[in-house]
Amino acid sequence: PYDKIFKNIRNLYTKEAHFPLGFQNRDRGKEWEEKKRELKSLGKEIKDFIEKNNLSDVLSKDGLQKMIADLESDDFENFFTRGEGRNPYKKEYKDKPWTKTIDYYWELLKEKRREAVKVYSENFFYPYIKVLKSFEDKIEFVKKSDEVVFIEDIPKIIYSKLEELNIPDIYIRLGSRLYHYFIDEFQDTSPIQWENLKPLIENSLASGGSLYVVGDTKQAIYGFRDTDYRIMKRLYDKKETFPCVGENHKKDNLLINYRSGKGILQYVKDVFDEIKKRKDYEDFDDSGLYNWDYKVGKDLEGYVCAKVVYNKKDSEDVIEREEILNIINYCIERGYSYNDITILAHKNKQIVEISSWLNQAEIPFLSYSSLDIRKRRVIKEILSLLRFLDSPRDNLSFSMFLIGDIFSTLLEKQKIYNVDSKKIKDFIFNNKKTTFLYKEFEKSFPNLWDDYFDEPFKYVGYLPVYKLLCSVINLFNIKKNFDDESGAIAKLLEIVKDLEGKGKNSLKELLDFIDSKDEDEYESSSIFELSIPENYDGVKLMTVHKAKGLSAKVVIYLVYGARQKNDTLKVYEEGDKATVMKLNKSYKALEDKYNAVIKKQMINDLNSFYVGLTRAEEELYVIGVGEDKGKSEDDRFAKSFPVDLIKEGEFGKKIEGLTKRKSEESQIGLGINISNNLTVQTQSPSKLNIEEKRRGEYIHLILSEIYNIDDFAKINELASKYSIFYPEFTPDEIAELIRDFLKSSDVMPFFNVDKTQVFLEKSFVDDNGMIRVDRLIIQKDEIQIIDFKTGEMEDDYKKQLERYAKAVKDIYGKKVFCFILYIDKKEAIEVYEC
């Protein structure tokens, strides 16, 4: 169950970051074991009584007896979900003398079950939390070593700093004081984001500043990321205020809708007026869905056609496909262009399916999901090659590149090697158990290795990633062979250049960045998306989440039923506390908590439904998909939430007399031209000694934790600690080298200092970006900058230290002396002062 365990732990790690106090679960393992013993003991006692009085045949087969069987088999999940409504014995026996005892046992068992399920529910995910906590130190160690901060960590880091510092200290760290705050999309704020902002806003308001928030709680659709529209609701209703302001704040309602025609808006209002009458949704007005008014800002009639279609179970016919194609053709015949039409669905996989329908029907389309360059085959293959270069043990990535289109096309055009795709596939199959596949490839195909792989393999880690990528594009003729992917290739180069500008210069950092931006089932990451030519005439496909804030003349909204999972990880919130629980609608003792969590989820889904219905300007076509069960007419058709909310029929009025517009042709993804001759300046092989560079990194890591001579005693420990990353070196030898270096007469004075004067791996920002100083010693009248080097003196070293010195002098205003400490030579050389 590795995948399930990993998924739950990763889910917990991400979710906990959204709550200021983290999860409040405590270890209730012993308590749960005690509850289990009590239940099993009671079950045995009841069973003994039943057998002693020969009651097995007179008691109901459901209920009591099945619960006892669950306890005997340790099936507590079934035990907790069984209903309590049935009488434990048949009606004709109700006056028997033993019924009082059975009634007593029945009530006692139910009471014990209600007590136990509370412990069971809260303790169920605690082992996952415990595993996560046990890895925290290792995770922090890896993040520190890789100089990485996870996006989800940032709010928690800010929260902890706000706890430590007072407001003036914070503004000193920020470098300026903020008086006025404007927050857009306020309904999508998470609890920890709001807790981080509140003290700063409170301070600004008390100093004459201002807070201006804009949002629409009806469009709060990011609940799956633990945002909470109730934060805005409380502020709006004055249930939460700032002490210095009290209830003295202004509220405005923006009632004019400038997007949709009046027929569409009236339909949406009618739908939600009907929803609020239904018993299941009568208290779902928290987000404002049931209490809204509107004024039409556009002189448009607006038209809606809504219907529910039913697919037969196990049938290959897909009725919604034909509905969509018919609507598109109908709109085109009436004068709309393809790019006037947008198709919406709730999940990316549904968009992918719709893409295949349009492709088969030869209808031009633009899927916002396919704009993500990571989904394009050529980019996937380039990334596979980069993953192999970053980790030569990665046989899978190397294999994926070898059998991909890039290498296959190259082989097809370069006949001189007498190698084809089949030969490569056979080679991979025959070497599937090889530890290092690339070594076997080098032996089997030496010419191919020398001509295409040797150069990037040799230069990885030394060339900047941008230049390495350009080298790969040139070597494998990617631009020439896949000219239609120029836009995607250019986007990848743009991302690499942007990361380098932020100080992320390694291949590992690029790959980690790409992997960390995982899309979810609702939305893909915009960072990797190609820009869209305005004049492209194609139907647009996107998720409802992606469409938020957008509009189209014609919207086709495809709605499938959403299935609620009863046994997944749930986060129950009570005030500022969040607890991870296993909740099931059958856990009667936890019904209130289950309903609270499900209510939040369903309001999020209702909001998504609202957003989907309000994207159209002129015409809205809603297609709900139900299931034809093929049973009797009374029980044949099934509609699940939110399909069951669709009001079927035609409403409003179509626009007549449309003039057909001719769109200019354009090609997706192009707009950035890449030179066919990307130049790459390579360093001489003598400067690219991989072993020497890794040795230097290893030594630097150890020195990054040595403040003064008091720390010399832990050199061996540090060498052993970091050896996991550098297995080719002997820790004892590295430790001895560092100890001799530090104790040398030239170097010792720089470590015979007070620990409070020393800063290690200190970061600064100057006009050219981020810089990091190995060692900074701040004394009363001067500052010393120390840079550790292995190998020989190079001209670039002095220029580098001059830049460091100017940045440090600008900040501290003291005289600055720069030294290079040569580890192998055990020398200290002053190279610059200012």
C-alpha positions in Angstrom: 0.0 0.0 0.0 3.0 2.4 -0.6 1.1 4.7 -2.9 -1.8 5.0 -0.5 0.4 5.7 2.4 2.5 8.2 0.5 -0.6 10.0 -0.9 -2.1 10.4 2.6 1.2 11.7 4.1 1.7 14.2 1.2 -2.0 15.2 1.6 -1.5 15.8 5.3 1.7 17.8 4.7 0.0 20.1 2.3 -3.2 20.5 4.3 -1.5 21.2 7.6 0.3 24.2 6.1 -3.1 26.0 5.7 -3.9 26.1 9.4 -2.0 28.4 11.8 -1.8 25.9 14.7 -1.4 22.8 12.5 -3.3 19.7 13.3 -4.5 19.2 16.9 -4.6 15.4 16.8 -3.0 13.7 19.8 -1.9 10.1 20.2 -5.0 8.2 21.3 -3.6 4.8 20.5 -3.7 3.5 24.0 -7.2 4.9 24.5 -8.3 3.1 21.3 -6.9 -0.2 22.4 -8.8 0.1 25.7 -12.0 0.9 23.8 -11.4 -2.2 21.6 -11.0 -4.4 24.7 -14.1 -3.0 26.3 -16.2 -3.6 23.1 -14.8 -7.1 22.5 -15.4 -8.0 26.1 -19.0 -6.7 26.0 -19.5 -8.5 22.7 -18.4 -11.8 24.2 -20.6 -11.3 27.3 -23.6 -10.7 25.0 -22.8 -13.7 22.9 -22.5 -15.9 26.0 -25.9 -14.7 27.2 -27.5 -15.4 23.7 -26.0 -18.9 23.5 -26.9 -19.8 27.2 -30.5 -18.9 26.5 -30.7 -20.3 23.0 -31.6 -16.9 21.5 -29.7 -17.1 18.2 -32.8 -18.0 16.1 -35.2 -15.5 17.9 -33.0 -12.5 17.5 -32.9 -10.4 14.3 -30.1 -11.5 12.0 -29.2 -7.9 11.4 -28.1 -5.5 14.0 -27.0 -7.0 17.3 -25.8 -10.4 16.1 -23.9 -8.9 13.1 -22.2 -6.4 15.4 -21.0 -9.2 17.7 -19.6 -11.0 14.6 -17.8 -7.8 13.6 -16.2 -7.5 17.0 -15.1 -11.1 16.9 -13.4 -10.6 13.6 -12.0 -7.2 14.5 -13.9 -5.6 11.7 -14.5 -2.3 13.4 -15.3 -0.3 10.3 -18.3 -2.5 9.6 -19.2 -2.4 13.3 -19.3 1.4 13.4 -21.3 1.8 10.2 -24.1 -0.6 11.0 -27.5 1.0 11.6 -29.1 1.3 15.1 -32.8 1.5 14.0 -33.8 -2.1 14.1 -35.1 -3.9 17.2 -32.6 -6.6 18.2 -35.3 -9.3 18.5 -38.5 -10.2 16.6 -41.7 -8.5 17.6 -43.5 -11.6 18.7 -40.9 -12.1 21.5 -41.1 -8.6 23.0 -42.9 -9.9 26.2 -40.3 -12.6 26.9 -38.4 -12.3 30.3 -35.0 -12.2 28.6 -35.9 -9.1 26.5 -35.1 -6.7 29.3 -31.5 -8.1 29.4 -31.2 -7.9 25.6 -32.5 -4.3 25.6 -30.0 -3.4 28.3 -27.1 -5.0 26.3 -28.3 -3.3 23.1 -28.4 0.2 24.6 -25.1 -0.4 26.4 -23.4 -1.6 23.2 -24.7 1.4 21.2 -23.5 3.8 24.0 -20.0 2.1 24.0 -19.9 2.2 20.2 -20.7 6.0 20.2 -17.8 6.6 22.6 -15.4 4.4 20.8 -16.1 5.8 17.3 -15.0 9.2 18.4 -11.6 7.8 19.4 -11.4 5.6 16.4 -12.1 8.5 14.0 -9.6 10.9 15.5 -6.9 8.2 15.9 -7.2 6.6 12.5 -4.9 9.0 10.7 -2.6 9.6 13.6 0.0 7.0 12.5 0.3 9.0 9.2 0.8 12.2 11.2 3.4 10.4 13.4 5.3 9.3 10.3 5.2 12.8 8.9 6.5 14.3 12.2 9.3 11.7 12.3 10.5 12.8 8.9 10.3 16.5 9.6 14.0 16.8 10.6 15.1 14.9 7.6 12.8 16.9 5.3 14.3 20.1 6.8 17.8 18.8 6.4 17.2 18.0 2.7 15.5 21.4 2.1 18.4 23.2 3.7 21.0 21.1 1.7 19.2 21.8 -1.5 18.4 25.4 -0.6 14.8 24.8 -1.2 11.6 26.2 0.5 8.4 24.5 -0.4 5.6 26.9 -1.4 3.2 25.4 1.2 5.8 26.1 3.9 5.9 29.9 3.3 2.7 30.8 5.3 3.8 28.7 8.3 7.3 30.3 8.2 5.7 33.8 8.1 3.3 32.8 11.0 6.1 31.6 13.2 8.1 34.8 12.5 5.1 36.9 13.3 4.9 35.1 16.6 8.5 35.8 17.4 8.7 39.4 16.3 6.8 42.6 17.1 5.4 44.8 14.3 8.3 47.3 14.1 10.8 44.5 13.7 8.7 43.1 10.9 8.7 46.4 9.0 12.5 46.6 9.5 12.8 43.2 7.9 10.5 44.2 5.1 12.5 47.4 4.5 9.4 49.7 4.5 6.2 50.3 6.3 2.9 49.4 4.7 -0.1 51.5 5.5 -2.7 50.5 2.8 -3.8 47.0 2.0 -5.9 46.0 -1.0 -6.9 42.3 -1.2 -8.6 40.9 -4.3 -10.4 37.6 -4.5 -10.7 37.8 -0.7 -13.1 34.8 -0.6 -10.2 32.5 -1.5 -8.2 33.3 1.6 -7.0 30.5 3.8 -7.0 30.7 7.7 -3.2 30.9 8.0 -3.0 33.6 5.3 -5.5 35.7 7.2 -3.7 35.1 10.5 -0.5 36.3 8.9 -2.1 39.5 7.5 -4.2 40.5 10.5 -1.5 41.9 12.8 0.0 43.9 10.0 -3.4 45.3 8.9 -4.4 46.0 12.6 -1.2 48.0 12.9 -1.8 50.0 9.7 -5.4 50.8 10.6 -4.3 52.0 14.1 -1.8 54.3 12.3 -4.3 55.9 9.9 -4.0 53.3 7.1 -6.7 51.4 5.3 -7.9 48.0 4.2 -9.9 47.4 1.0 -11.1 43.9 0.2 -13.0 42.7 -2.9 -14.5 39.3 -3.3 -17.6 37.3 -4.1 -18.3 34.5 -1.6 -20.5 32.8 -4.3 -17.3 32.3 -6.3 -15.3 30.6 -3.5 -14.3 27.5 -5.4 -10.9 26.7 -3.9 -12.1 24.9 -0.8 -10.1 21.8 -1.9 -7.1 23.9 -1.1 -8.5 24.8 2.3 -9.4 28.3 1.6 -12.3 29.6 3.7 -15.0 32.0 2.3 -16.3 32.3 5.9 -13.4 34.7 6.7 -14.9 37.2 4.3 -18.4 36.4 5.5 -17.5 37.1 9.1 -15.8 40.4 8.2 -18.8 41.4 6.0 -21.3 40.6 8.7 -19.2 42.4 11.4 -18.8 39.2 13.4 -15.0 39.8 13.2 -13.7 43.3 13.5 -10.4 45.1 14.2 -10.4 46.7 17.7 -9.2 50.1 16.5 -12.1 50.3 13.9 -14.9 48.3 15.6 -17.9 48.1 13.4 -17.1 51.4 11.7 -16.4 50.1 8.3 -18.2 50.5 4.9 -19.8 47.8 2.9 -20.7 48.0 -0.8 -22.6 45.5 -2.9 -21.7 45.4 -6.6 -25.0 44.5 -8.2 -24.4 45.2 -11.9 -23.4 42.2 -14.0 -21.6 43.3 -17.1 -21.0 39.8 -18.5 -24.3 37.9 -19.1 -27.6 38.7 -20.8 -30.7 39.0 -18.6 -32.1 35.6 -19.7 -29.0 33.8 -18.4 -28.9 35.7 -15.1 -32.6 35.1 -14.5 -32.1 31.3 -15.2 -29.2 31.2 -12.6 -31.4 33.0 -10.1 -34.3 30.7 -10.7 -32.0 27.6 -10.3 -30.7 28.7 -6.9 -34.2 29.9 -5.8 -35.3 26.3 -6.4 -32.2 24.8 -4.6 -32.8 26.7 -1.4 -36.3 25.2 -1.1 -34.9 21.7 -1.0 -34.5 20.3 2.5 -31.0 19.0 1.8 -29.8 22.6 1.1 -32.0 24.8 3.3 -29.1 25.9 5.5 -26.6 26.4 2.7 -26.9 30.1 2.4 -23.6 30.9 4.1 -21.9 31.8 0.8 -24.7 34.1 -0.3 -25.9 31.9 -3.1 -29.5 32.2 -2.0 -29.6 35.9 -1.3 -28.3 37.8 -4.3 -29.8 40.3 -6.7 -28.5 41.6 -10.0 -28.9 44.3 -12.6 -28.0 43.7 -16.2 -25.1 45.9 -17.4 -25.3 44.7 -21.0 -28.2 45.2 -23.4 -28.5 41.5 -24.1 -31.4 39.1 -24.0 -29.5 36.0 -23.2 -30.5 32.4 -24.0 -30.3 29.2 -22.0 -30.9 25.6 -23.1 -30.6 23.0 -20.3 -31.1 19.3 -20.5 -30.1 16.1 -18.8 -29.1 13.1 -21.0 -28.8 9.6 -19.7 -26.1 7.1 -20.7 -27.0 3.4 -20.4 -24.9 1.4 -18.0 -22.2 -0.6 -19.8 -23.1 1.0 -23.1 -20.3 2.4 -25.4 -22.6 5.2 -26.6 -21.8 8.6 -25.3 -24.8 10.8 -25.7 -23.2 14.0 -24.4 -20.6 13.7 -27.2 -23.3 14.0 -29.9 -25.0 16.8 -28.0 -21.9 18.9 -27.9 -21.1 18.4 -31.6 -24.6 19.3 -32.6 -24.6 22.5 -30.5 -21.2 23.5 -32.0 -22.4 22.9 -35.6 -25.7 24.7 -34.8 -23.9 27.8 -33.5 -21.5 27.9 -36.5 -24.4 27.6 -38.9 -26.0 30.6 -37.3 -23.0 32.8 -37.6 -20.8 32.3 -34.5 -17.1 31.5 -35.0 -15.4 28.6 -33.3 -13.5 31.0 -31.0 -16.8 32.4 -29.8 -17.5 29.0 -28.1 -16.1 27.7 -24.8 -16.7 24.3 -23.4 -16.5 23.9 -19.6 -16.2 20.9 -17.4 -15.2 20.4 -13.8 -12.1 18.1 -14.2 -9.1 18.0 -16.4 -9.7 14.4 -17.4 -13.2 15.4 -18.7 -11.5 18.1 -20.8 -9.1 15.6 -22.2 -12.0 13.4 -23.2 -13.9 16.2 -24.9 -10.7 17.1 -26.8 -10.7 13.6 -28.4 -14.3 14.1 -29.5 -13.6 17.4 -31.2 -10.4 16.0 -32.7 -12.3 13.0 -34.2 -14.9 15.4 -35.6 -12.2 17.6 -37.1 -13.4 20.7 -35.2 -10.5 23.1 -34.4 -10.1 23.5 -30.7 -7.7 24.9 -28.1 -7.5 22.9 -24.8 -6.2 24.9 -21.9 -5.0 21.6 -20.4 -2.8 21.0 -23.5 -1.3 24.5 -23.2 0.9 23.1 -20.4 4.2 22.4 -22.1 4.9 19.5 -19.8 2.1 17.5 -21.5 3.7 17.9 -24.9 5.5 14.8 -26.1 8.7 16.6 -27.2 9.0 18.5 -23.9 8.4 15.3 -21.9 11.3 13.6 -23.8 13.6 16.6 -23.2 12.8 16.4 -19.5 13.5 12.6 -19.5 16.9 13.3 -21.0 17.6 16.0 -18.4 16.5 13.7 -15.6 19.0 11.1 -16.8 21.8 13.6 -17.0 21.0 14.7 -13.5 20.9 11.1 -12.2 22.7 8.6 -14.5 21.2 5.7 -12.5 17.8 6.7 -13.8 17.4 3.9 -16.4 13.7 4.6 -16.9 14.3 8.3 -18.0 17.1 7.2 -20.3 15.0 4.5 -21.8 12.0 6.9 -22.3 14.3 9.3 -24.2 15.8 6.5 -26.4 12.4 5.2 -27.5 10.9 8.7 -27.9 10.2 10.7 -31.0 13.3 12.9 -30.7 15.8 10.1 -30.8 13.8 7.9 -33.2 13.5 10.8 -35.7 17.2 11.4 -35.4 18.0 7.8 -36.2 15.6 7.8 -39.1 17.4 10.7 -40.7 20.9 9.8 -39.8 21.3 6.6 -41.8 25.1 6.4 -41.2 24.7 4.6 -37.8 22.7 1.7 -39.2 20.6 1.7 -36.1 16.8 1.9 -36.0 14.1 2.2 -33.3 13.6 -1.6 -33.2 17.2 -2.2 -32.5 17.1 0.4 -29.6 14.0 -1.2 -28.1 15.6 -4.7 -28.3 18.7 -3.3 -26.6 16.6 -1.8 -23.7 14.7 -5.1 -23.3 17.9 -7.2 -23.2 19.5 -4.9 -20.6 16.4 -4.3 -18.4 18.2 -5.6 -15.3 21.4 -3.6 -15.9 22.3 -1.2 -13.1 23.7 1.5 -15.4 22.0 1.3 -18.7 24.0 4.2 -20.2 27.2 2.3 -19.8 25.9 -0.6 -21.8 24.6 1.8 -24.4 28.1 3.4 -24.6 29.6 -0.1 -25.3 26.9 -1.2 -27.7 26.6 2.1 -29.7 29.9 3.9 -29.2 29.5 6.3 -32.2 26.0 7.4 -31.1 27.2 7.9 -27.5 30.2 10.0 -28.7 28.3 12.1 -31.1 25.2 12.8 -29.0 25.5 12.0 -25.4 29.1 12.4 -24.4 29.1 16.2 -24.5 26.0 16.9 -22.3 27.0 14.1 -20.0 30.4 15.6 -19.5 29.2 19.1 -19.0 26.2 18.6 -16.8 26.7 20.4 -13.5 29.2 22.8 -15.0 27.4 24.5 -17.9 24.5 26.7 -16.9 21.3 24.8 -17.4 20.2 27.2 -20.2 23.4 26.5 -22.2 23.1 22.8 -21.5 19.5 22.9 -22.8 20.6 24.8 -25.9 23.3 22.2 -26.4 20.8 19.4 -26.3 18.4 21.2 -28.7 21.3 21.6 -31.2 22.8 18.1 -30.8 19.5 16.3 -31.4 18.2 18.7 -34.1 15.1 19.2 -32.1 14.3 22.7 -33.5 14.7 21.5 -37.1 12.8 18.2 -36.7 10.0 19.5 -34.5 9.5 23.0 -35.8 5.8 23.0 -34.8 7.0 22.7 -31.1 9.0 25.9 -31.3 6.6 27.7 -28.9 6.9 25.0 -26.3 10.7 24.8 -26.6 10.9 28.5 -26.3 8.7 28.5 -23.2 10.9 25.9 -21.6 14.0 28.0 -22.3 12.2 31.0 -20.9 11.4 29.2 -17.6 15.0 28.1 -17.3 16.3 31.6 -17.9 13.8 33.0 -15.3 15.0 30.4 -12.7 18.6 31.3 -13.3 17.7 34.9 -12.7 16.4 33.9 -9.3 19.6 32.1 -8.4 18.4 28.6 -9.3 21.3 27.4 -11.5 21.3 23.7 -11.2 19.6 21.0 -13.2 18.2 19.5 -10.0 16.6 22.8 -9.1 14.9 23.0 -12.5 13.6 19.4 -12.3 12.4 19.9 -8.7 10.6 23.1 -9.8 8.9 21.4 -12.6 7.8 18.4 -10.4 6.7 20.6 -7.6 4.2 22.4 -9.8 1.9 19.5 -10.0 -1.6 20.2 -11.4 -4.6 19.0 -9.6 -7.7 17.5 -11.0 -9.4 20.9 -11.3 -6.6 23.2 -12.6 -3.2 23.1 -14.2 -0.3 25.4 -13.4 -0.3 28.6 -15.5 3.5 28.9 -15.2 4.0 26.3 -17.9 1.2 27.4 -20.3 1.8 28.7 -23.8 0.3 32.1 -24.7 -2.7 32.0 -26.9 -2.9 33.9 -30.2 -5.9 36.2 -30.1 -6.9 35.4 -33.6 -6.9 31.6 -33.4 -10.3 30.3 -34.5 -10.9 27.3 -32.3 -13.3 26.1 -29.6 -11.8 26.8 -26.2 -11.8 23.9 -23.6 -11.2 24.6 -20.0 -12.1 23.6 -16.4 -14.6 25.8 -14.4 -11.7 26.7 -12.2 -9.6 28.0 -15.1 -12.7 29.9 -16.5 -13.1 31.9 -13.3 -12.9 35.6 -14.3 -13.4 34.8 -18.0 -16.3 34.8 -20.3 -17.4 33.7 -23.8 -20.2 34.5 -26.2 -21.4 30.9 -26.1 -20.7 28.5 -23.3 -21.4 24.7 -23.3 -21.3 23.5 -19.7 -20.9 19.8 -19.3 -22.0 18.6 -15.8 -21.2 15.1 -14.5 -22.3 13.8 -11.1 -19.8 14.3 -8.2 -19.4 11.3 -5.9 -18.8 12.0 -2.3 -16.2 9.6 -0.7 -17.2 8.6 2.8 -14.0 7.2 4.1 -11.3 9.7 2.9 -9.2 11.9 5.1 -11.3 14.9 6.4 -10.2 18.0 8.3 -12.7 19.1 10.9 -12.5 22.7 11.9 -13.7 24.1 15.3 -12.7 27.7 15.9 -9.0 28.0 15.2 -8.4 24.3 15.7 -8.2 21.7 12.9 -8.3 17.9 13.5 -7.8 15.2 11.0 -10.5 12.6 11.2 -11.9 9.6 9.4 -15.6 10.5 8.9 -18.4 8.4 7.5 -22.0 9.4 7.2 -22.9 6.1 9.0 -20.9 7.2 12.1 -24.0 8.4 14.0 -22.1 9.8 17.0 -20.1 12.0 14.6 -23.0 13.0 12.4 -22.7 16.7 13.2 -19.0 16.8 12.4 -19.5 14.8 9.2 -22.3 17.1 8.1 -20.1 20.2 8.9 -17.3 18.9 6.7 -19.6 17.8 3.9 -21.5 21.1 4.0 -18.3 23.0 3.4 -17.5 20.6 0.4 -21.0 20.9 -1.0 -21.0 24.7 -0.8 -17.7 24.7 -2.6 -19.3 22.5 -5.3 -22.4 24.7 -5.4 -20.2 27.7 -5.9 -18.4 25.9 -8.8 -21.8 25.2 -10.3 -22.7 28.9 -10.0 -19.4 29.9 -11.7 -20.0 27.5 -14.6 -23.5 28.9 -15.1 -22.4 32.5 -15.2 -19.6 32.5 -17.8 -21.8 32.9 -20.8 -22.5 36.3 -22.4 -25.1 35.5 -25.0 -26.0 31.8 -25.0 -25.6 29.0 -22.4 -26.0 25.3 -23.1 -26.1 23.1 -20.0 -25.7 19.4 -20.5 -26.1 17.2 -17.4 -25.1 13.6 -17.6 -27.2 11.0 -15.7 -27.4 7.3 -15.8 -30.0 5.1 -17.5 -30.0 2.0 -15.2 -32.3 0.1 -17.6 -34.8 -0.7 -14.7 -38.5 0.0 -14.4 -39.6 3.5 -15.4 -40.0 4.6 -11.7 -36.4 3.6 -10.9 -34.7 3.9 -14.3 -33.0 7.3 -14.4 -30.5 8.5 -11.8 -29.2 12.0 -11.4 -26.6 12.7 -8.8 -25.4 16.1 -7.4 -25.1 18.6 -9.1 -26.8 17.1 -12.1 -30.0 17.0 -10.0 -29.9 20.8 -9.7 -30.3 21.5 -13.4 -33.5 23.1 -14.4 -34.3 21.7 -17.8 -35.9 23.6 -20.7 -35.3 26.7 -22.9 -35.2 30.1 -21.4 -34.6 33.7 -22.6 -34.1 34.6 -26.3 -31.5 33.8 -28.9 -29.8 36.5 -30.9 -31.1 36.5 -34.5 -29.4 37.7 -37.7 -25.8 37.0 -36.7 -23.2 38.1 -39.2 -20.6 35.3 -39.8 -17.2 36.5 -39.0 -14.1 35.1 -40.7 -11.2 34.6 -38.3 -7.6 34.9 -39.3 -5.6 31.7 -39.3 -2.8 31.3 -36.7 -0.7 28.6 -35.3 -0.8 27.6 -31.6 2.2 28.1 -29.5 4.3 30.0 -32.1 5.1 33.6 -31.6 8.5 33.0 -30.2 11.1 32.2 -32.9 14.2 30.1 -31.9 17.3 30.4 -33.9 18.4 27.2 -35.7 21.9 27.8 -34.4 21.7 28.2 -30.6 25.3 28.9 -29.7 26.8 27.3 -26.6 30.1 28.4 -25.2 31.8 25.5 -23.5 34.5 25.5 -20.9 37.7 23.5 -21.4 37.5 20.0 -20.0 40.2 20.9 -17.5 37.8 23.2 -15.8 35.1 20.6 -15.7 36.5 18.2 -13.2 33.4 16.6 -11.8 35.1 14.9 -8.9 36.9 18.1 -7.8 33.7 20.1 -7.9 31.8 17.5 -5.8 34.7 17.4 -3.3 34.5 21.2 -3.0 30.7 21.0 -2.4 31.3 18.4 0.3 33.9 20.5 2.1 31.7 23.7 1.9 28.8 21.9 3.5 30.8 21.0 6.5 32.3 24.4 6.8 28.8 25.9 6.6 28.3 24.7 10.2 31.6 25.7 11.8 31.3 29.0 13.6 34.5 29.1 15.7 37.1 26.8 17.3 34.4 25.4 19.6 32.9 23.6 16.6 36.1 21.9 15.6 35.1 18.9 17.7 32.1 18.1 15.4 34.0 18.0 12.1 34.0 14.2 12.0 30.3 14.1 12.8 29.5 16.6 10.0 31.7 14.7 7.5 29.8 11.5 8.3 26.5 13.3 8.2 27.0 14.7 4.7 28.8 11.6 3.3 25.4 10.2 2.2 25.5 12.8 -0.6 29.1 12.1 -1.5 29.7 8.4 -1.3 32.8 8.5 -3.5 34.8 10.2 -0.7 36.1 8.9 2.6 34.6 10.9 5.5 37.7 10.5 7.7 40.0 11.8 5.0 37.8 14.8 4.3 37.5 15.5 8.1 41.3 15.3 8.5 41.9 17.7 5.5 39.5 20.3 7.0 41.0 19.9 10.5 44.5 20.5 9.2 43.2 23.5 7.2 41.5 25.1 10.1 44.4 24.7 12.5 46.9 26.2 10.1 48.5 29.5 11.2 47.0 31.5 8.3 43.4 30.3 8.9 43.1 29.9 12.7 42.7 33.7 13.4 39.5 33.7 11.3 37.9 31.1 13.7 39.3 32.4 17.0 36.3 34.7 17.3 33.1 35.0 19.3 30.3 33.0 17.7 27.9 35.9 17.8 30.1 37.8 15.4 29.9 35.1 12.7 27.3 34.6 10.0 27.5 31.5 7.8 26.1 31.3 4.2 24.7 34.8 4.6 22.5 36.0 1.8 22.3 39.5 0.3 20.6 41.1 -2.6 22.3 43.7 -4.8 21.4 45.3 -8.2 22.3 42.0 -10.0 20.4 39.6 -7.8 21.1 37.3 -4.9 24.6 36.7 -3.5 25.7 34.4 -0.7 28.8 34.9 1.4 30.5 31.7 2.8 31.6 33.4 6.0 31.0 36.9 7.4 32.7 38.2 10.5 31.3 41.5 11.8 33.6 43.3 14.2 33.4 46.7 15.8 35.2 48.7 13.1 35.4 46.4 10.2 33.8 43.4 8.4 35.7 40.4 7.0 34.3 38.5 4.1 35.8 35.0 3.7 35.3 32.8 0.7 36.5 29.2 0.7 38.2 27.8 -2.4 39.7 24.5 -3.5 42.1 24.5 -6.5 44.0 27.4 -8.0 43.5 31.2 -8.0 41.3 32.5 -10.9 40.6 36.1 -12.0 36.8 35.6 -11.5 37.3 35.1 -7.8 38.5 38.7 -7.2 35.6 40.1 -9.2 33.2 38.0 -7.2 34.5 39.3 -3.9 34.5 42.9 -5.1 30.7 42.5 -5.7 30.3 40.9 -2.3 32.2 43.8 -0.6 30.2 46.6 -2.2 26.9 45.0 -1.2 28.0 44.5 2.4 29.5 48.0 2.7 26.2 49.5 1.4 24.3 47.7 4.2 26.7 48.1 7.2 28.7 51.2 6.3 31.9 49.7 7.7 35.3 49.0 6.2 35.3 45.6 4.4 38.2 43.3 3.9 37.9 40.3 1.6 39.9 37.1 2.0 40.1 33.8 0.0 41.0 30.8 2.1 42.6 28.1 0.0 41.7 24.7 1.6 44.3 22.5 0.0 47.1 25.1 0.3 46.1 26.1 3.8 46.6 29.8 2.9 44.7 33.0 3.5 45.0 35.7 0.8 43.6 39.2 1.1 42.2 40.2 -2.4 40.2 43.3 -1.9 39.2 46.1 0.6 36.8 49.0 0.5 
